[in-house]
Structure formats: structure tokens, C-alpha cells
């Protein structure tokens, strides 16, 4: 999946990135070389939780600006 990096947070727990895709926006823990803001990366995502509409998947009428 191609993602565009919108924000990078580096802290004691690692690196968290906010990103957008053609499907929407989200954030995730980043593993690997520090990504660059505004760059597009071809990534593989692992989702360890069950995804449930209305619980941890929500529809937004407006785009999130990060």
C-alpha cells in the first residue's frame, strides 16, 4: 500500500507516523529507517486487532488534517 507521511513523532516508545492513503488517513508505529515528511512509501501493514465498524473503524465526513 502506498502511504504519504503527514507527521512523524519520535519518542521513547519508537516512531509514530500519521499518514494518508487513497483509502483515508491513520497513524501507526513505524519500524525501520526514519521516514521523511511528505514522502510516499510503499509499505506493508500488520493489524493485530479485530477491526469492527463503529468500534475501532469510524467514518469521517471531513478529512483529518494532521
N, C-alpha and C positions, 0 to 999 in steps of 0.2 A: 504494500500500500504506500502511495506517495503522500507524505505529510510536509507541511510548511511550518517551520518553527516560528512561533509568535512570541515566546518568552522563555527564558532559561533561568531557573533558580538553583543555585548551588548551595548546599548546606551540609550539616554533619551526617544526614541520612543519605546523601548522594546528590544526584542531579534530577530535578523535576522539570519537565518541559510542557509547555502549553503549545498545542498545535492545531492546525486546521487541515481538513481533507475535503474532497469533493462531496463527502457524506455529512460533514459537520465538524464540530470542534470538540476537543477534550484535552486532558492532561495525563501524563504518565511518568513513571520513573524511567530514566534514561540509563542504559548500560552501554559503555563503550566510550570512545573519544568524544570530548565535549562538543556538542553541536553548535552551529553558528546561527544567530538570529537572522531570520529572513530566508535562510537556505531551504531547499527542498531535498528531502531524503527519501529513499525507498527503504521502508522498514518492515519488519515482521512484528506483529503484536501478539502477546500472550495475555489472555484474560482468564484469571484464576477463579473469578466469582461467577455464579449464575446470574445471567442478565434477565431482568424482569421489567416489562413496561410498567411505568408508573411507580416503580420502587427505586431502581438504580439506572433506569433509562428514561429520560424525560424529553419531551418535545418542547422546543422553544419557538415562539413565533418570531422572535428577533434574534439576530446573530449576537453572540458573545464577543465583546471587544476586549482583547487581552493586551 
